[in-house]
Each structure stands twice: as structure tokens, then as C-alpha cells.
Amino acid sequence: MPSRRRALAGAALVLASTLIVSACSATGAASDPASEKASDAPKITFLYSPYADYAPFFLAEEKGYFEDAGVDVELVAKGGSSGETYQQVSTGNITAGGATWGAGLFNATKAGASISVIASVSRIPESGENPSPLLASEKSGITDAADLEGKKIGIPGDGGFGIYSVALALDSVGLTTDDVELVNLSPGDIPAALANGSVDASWSIEPISSAVVAQKIGHELLPIDYQAGVELGAMVFNTDYVEKHPAAVTAFTAAYLKAVKELADGGWDDPEIQGIIAEYTDLPVETLTSIALTTQDPSGEIDWKDVGRQEQFFRDRDALEFDGDSGIQDIYRADILEDAIALADGDDLSGGK
């Protein structure tokens, strides 16, 4: 797939993109944002992680929905954390990206970073299999989450969804993060740490969690209820780009929403679509179809009450570098999302622009 090869060139694109974006922005600055067509806007570079959460973006690229919407899109594979997304997007090195809600986004928002929130990109399902479970090491002998008191639990850092997920799990059995020893553990190191017993339990994510269970290295401790419906991530754009090229951002979002709806209407069972997602995630189709998946809302709407709970959690942990509210809802472009929904429901993804 040509776009897959382009995505793998992401590191080089990031290094070169500052000059490119600056040049494109200068060119687009002369246009009237209200009358500019989506097809006239500079290329949208979108930073993604190679997980199934981003499946709608893969689908929109490979099935031509971005092209139908009149936008030139480059999907760029991310090499780091959500912090990379905030930095690259806010500086204009990358136009847009998907990132988890967390201390980094709240801090960047309060600091006035050039970031606009456009739509939700994933959340934990309300029921069923858990795509991000708390796993206990088989060596620990722990089968009840209440027995984690005083134990070592792996988290992928102190400012993102991983620690929030662990806190929710502990809270469901009457414990807090103060009752355990938290150990920083990157996702790739989870299997080895659980296998050798250097941690008693760990936050996890698919497809790692399924592999750990299949290899009998660890097991899930809780059903999904403790984090059902939690918001995982948002689509964010560089604010300067949004203000200069709203038609392109709207068209991009409409193409994304069309792909979300296709997946929700049974697309996950389509062999062609499975092949597209497998290519971007580097997973065999057999693995892709067996793991637990996050959900995407075809409306792109964000559960702001849940986002507020997450911000309060990081405030309570002194992970926020400011007093008061972050103002995260002030950078939400509900108008863009509303227009994108209308486009996605119509026959012309570009809206004639």
C-alpha cells in the first residue's frame, strides 16, 4: 500500500515539516477561510499510533474518503507518546493527530498552545471485552484486585490514561494509588515484567494483553465495568491551520466519521477492511479479529463530564502546572464537528468546497 510506505517515512517527514508547513501556511494566508475550498488547503499531516484505535483513519485513507473529501492527507506513524503529538501539532510541525486525554494536553491547553480539539477518536466500550485491562502476573498468585495492596503495579507514566485506568481499577475495590507501588513500564516491557515477576500487576493494552493471557504469563483481574465508557483520545489540530482552512478540517473530519460509521455497521467483519487495518498495525488478521477493541462514536461527540473527571484526577495528583480549570472546552471546535456530521451524512464529503 503506497500510503503505508508513506507512513513509515514519518520520522523524515517530521524533521522536514517545519519549513513545509510554514511555506504552505504563508501561501494559504492570502485565501479567505470562509470561501476557500478544502482542495485548496495545504496537505494535512496526521500523526497516529499503529493501533486498531486509529482504524477509521486507515480506512479513510485507503478507501479514498479523504480524496473524496478533497483533502490531501499524509498519515504519519508516531514514534513516541501523546506528548509528541501535542508538541508536533502545537508547533505546526504536524497538522493534526490523535492523542489521549492526560496531564500533557491539559497543561498545554492552559499554556495557550496552538491546539484545537475537533472530535473524540476512541473510548472504552460500555460492556464486553476490555481493550485495556489490568493484568496480574501468574507468579503473583493474585486473583482478587483487592489483594493488590502493597504490590507493584506497572504504569506507562504518571500523566496519561494508563495511571488513570489503574486508579479506576483500584477504586473499584476500595484502594487508591497510594496503597500500591507504581512502577513506570513501557507497553513493550509489560510481558517480560509480568513473566519475571518484577511487577505483580500491570496496566496493559491490546494486542499485548491478549498475548500475555494466551502465553499464560498473566490474567485479567476485573471485568470492564470499572472503566466502561471512559474517553480515551481526541482528534487535535493545529489552531492556526483550523482558522485558515476550516473547510479542509471539516472535510477531513467528515471522511473520518464516514469510516467510523462503516466500521460500526459491520466493517470490522469485512476481509478487505481487515487487511487494511492489519497492514497499518502490523498484526496478522487472525490476531486483529481476536483482540478486544475500543469504540468510536459515529457522531464524534465527546463526553465532557468524563474528560472533566480525568482533569480532576490529574489535578489531585499534582500533575497539572496551573490552578483552576484548563479551559479544554474552550478549544473545542463544536462548529467544525457539527458541519462534518452534516457532510458525512450527505453525498458530497467536500460539501462542494
BELRA-V555725 format. One record per backbone hydrogen bond with DSSP energy under -0.5 kcal/mol. CO is the residue of the C=O (numbers start at 1). NH is the residue of the N-H. If there is no record, write none. Layout:
co=CO nh=NH
co=CO nh=NH
//
This chain:
co=1 nh=5
co=2 nh=6
co=3 nh=7
co=4 nh=8
co=5 nh=9
co=6 nh=9
co=7 nh=10
co=7 nh=77
co=9 nh=13
co=10 nh=14
co=11 nh=15
co=12 nh=16
co=13 nh=17
co=16 nh=19
co=16 nh=20
co=17 nh=21
co=18 nh=22
co=19 nh=23
co=20 nh=24
co=21 nh=25
co=22 nh=26
co=23 nh=27
co=24 nh=28
co=25 nh=29
co=27 nh=30
co=28 nh=31
co=31 nh=33
co=32 nh=35
co=32 nh=36
co=37 nh=40
co=38 nh=41
co=43 nh=45
co=44 nh=46
co=44 nh=74
co=45 nh=47
co=45 nh=96
co=46 nh=76
co=47 nh=98
co=48 nh=78
co=49 nh=51
co=51 nh=54
co=52 nh=55
co=54 nh=57
co=54 nh=58
co=55 nh=59
co=56 nh=60
co=57 nh=61
co=58 nh=62
co=59 nh=63
co=60 nh=65
co=60 nh=66
co=61 nh=64
co=64 nh=68
co=65 nh=69
co=66 nh=71
co=67 nh=70
co=71 nh=73
co=72 nh=44
co=74 nh=46
co=74 nh=76
co=75 nh=77
co=76 nh=48
co=81 nh=84
co=81 nh=85
co=82 nh=86
co=83 nh=87
co=84 nh=88
co=85 nh=89
co=86 nh=90
co=87 nh=91
co=88 nh=92
co=88 nh=93
co=88 nh=94
co=89 nh=92
co=95 nh=238
co=96 nh=47
co=97 nh=236
co=99 nh=234
co=102 nh=106
co=103 nh=107
co=104 nh=108
co=105 nh=109
co=106 nh=110
co=107 nh=111
co=108 nh=113
co=109 nh=112
co=113 nh=115
co=114 nh=239
co=116 nh=237
co=117 nh=333
co=119 nh=235
co=122 nh=232
co=122 nh=233
co=123 nh=295
co=124 nh=229
co=125 nh=229
co=129 nh=131
co=130 nh=133
co=131 nh=206
co=133 nh=135
co=133 nh=204
co=134 nh=221
co=135 nh=202
co=136 nh=219
co=137 nh=140
co=137 nh=141
co=137 nh=142
co=138 nh=141
co=144 nh=147
co=145 nh=148
co=146 nh=149
co=148 nh=151
co=151 nh=181
co=152 nh=200
co=152 nh=201
co=153 nh=183
co=154 nh=203
co=155 nh=185
co=159 nh=103
co=159 nh=104
co=160 nh=164
co=161 nh=165
co=162 nh=166
co=163 nh=167
co=164 nh=168
co=165 nh=169
co=166 nh=170
co=167 nh=171
co=168 nh=172
co=170 nh=173
co=170 nh=175
co=171 nh=174
co=176 nh=179
co=177 nh=180
co=179 nh=150
co=180 nh=182
co=181 nh=153
co=183 nh=155
co=186 nh=189
co=186 nh=190
co=187 nh=190
co=189 nh=193
co=190 nh=194
co=191 nh=195
co=192 nh=196
co=193 nh=197
co=193 nh=198
co=193 nh=199
co=200 nh=137
co=201 nh=154
co=202 nh=135
co=205 nh=208
co=205 nh=209
co=207 nh=211
co=208 nh=212
co=209 nh=213
co=210 nh=214
co=211 nh=215
co=212 nh=217
co=212 nh=218
co=213 nh=216
co=217 nh=138
co=219 nh=136
co=223 nh=226
co=224 nh=227
co=225 nh=228
co=227 nh=230
co=230 nh=124
co=232 nh=101
co=233 nh=121
co=233 nh=122
co=234 nh=99
co=234 nh=236
co=235 nh=118
co=235 nh=119
co=236 nh=97
co=237 nh=116
co=238 nh=242
co=239 nh=243
co=240 nh=244
co=241 nh=245
co=245 nh=249
co=246 nh=250
co=247 nh=251
co=248 nh=252
co=249 nh=253
co=250 nh=254
co=251 nh=255
co=252 nh=256
co=253 nh=257
co=254 nh=258
co=255 nh=259
co=256 nh=260
co=257 nh=261
co=258 nh=262
co=259 nh=263
co=260 nh=264
co=261 nh=265
co=262 nh=267
co=263 nh=266
co=263 nh=268
co=266 nh=269
co=267 nh=270
co=269 nh=271
co=270 nh=274
co=271 nh=275
co=272 nh=276
co=273 nh=277
co=274 nh=278
co=275 nh=279
co=276 nh=280
co=277 nh=281
co=278 nh=282
co=278 nh=283
co=284 nh=287
co=284 nh=288
co=285 nh=289
co=287 nh=290
co=287 nh=291
co=295 nh=123
co=296 nh=298
co=297 nh=300
co=300 nh=120
co=302 nh=304
co=303 nh=307
co=304 nh=308
co=305 nh=309
co=306 nh=310
co=307 nh=311
co=308 nh=312
co=309 nh=313
co=310 nh=314
co=311 nh=315
co=312 nh=316
co=313 nh=317
co=314 nh=319
co=314 nh=320
co=315 nh=318
co=327 nh=330
co=327 nh=331
co=328 nh=331
co=329 nh=332
co=331 nh=117
co=332 nh=334
co=333 nh=337
co=334 nh=338
co=335 nh=339
co=336 nh=340
co=337 nh=341
co=338 nh=342
co=339 nh=343
co=340 nh=344
co=341 nh=345
co=343 nh=346
co=347 nh=349
co=348 nh=351
co=350 nh=353
co=353 nh=38
co=353 nh=39
//
